[in-house]
């Protein structure tokens, strides 16, 4: 019987367990216990924490919605100082709880801080409605974004980063609509793509350096999907418009750089999300190139359908094989 000890200094991986179990007489029950104790498989406490934080986040979200609807329903009955005072009191209480309560769990503090960041927007909205400042919606979202920037930076909480990224994108869209009215839509989408792409680079750096305790992969995946969708849509629009604007050329250059770096990074760091998104994006662009010159594209639908089925099947098959090879498992042809 082989005795297996897990060193605390270096966390065991799924691949280590698979290799040891295949090349030894390690008992199945001991393998299962090791997978749970090393947090490769979710334990009872992991599921409990997931349920706990999910309910906490849901509760905070419903509380914020309730606050917003409270002001909307009782707007005419409340004095302006009561409106502002209630929100400011909630903000002060939330931030004080995060700063001065040393016994509270760090993740709970982050959820409360994320709720407080939404309350900042509610405060700005109430202030703007009371005094009718006449400011653009762009000014409102810009102030909101800048006000929570330090919270997002120092909290290291992915949910708060997601809120901050949404605000950045919204601010840029409203800036184009209300301030930079001479911008073309393709130029705006190129800027949005760059914002999301740079955010991906920042999150990958933080993830690889393990600067954040919370899981970041879901946020990286969502942002990658958004960035890929933006640049792919922009190129397809440029193809059907015959690429008349300089922004289309810029989009092609950005797409080539982004796709090349994404495939390289995905392969070297074993991230299937990039190896899946880029081929699908390229497939959509190829379909647009096929359809564009046709006056009657209906006849090409059969060919395009066969092309989609063939490419999708090939891509999924290769990704499955690659994932199995990465995890050192047997590949069955």
Secondary structure, DSSP 8 states (H G I E B T S, - for coil): -------SSS---HHHHHHHHHTS---HHHHHHHHHHTTSS--HHHHHHHHHHHHHHHHHHHHHHHHHHHHHHSTTTS-HHHHHHHHHHHHHHHHHHHHH-SSS-HHHHHHHHHHHHHHHHHHHHHHHHHHT----HHHHHHHHHHHTHHHHHHH--HHHHHHHHHHHHHHHHHHHHHT-TT--HHHHHHHHHHHHHHHHHHHHHHHHHT--SS--HHHHHHHHHHHHHHHHHHHHHHHHTTT-SHHHHHHHHHHHHHHHHHHHHHHHTT-HHHHHHHHHHHHHHHHHHHHHT-S-GGGGHHHHHHHHHHHHHHHHHHHHHHHHHHTT-----
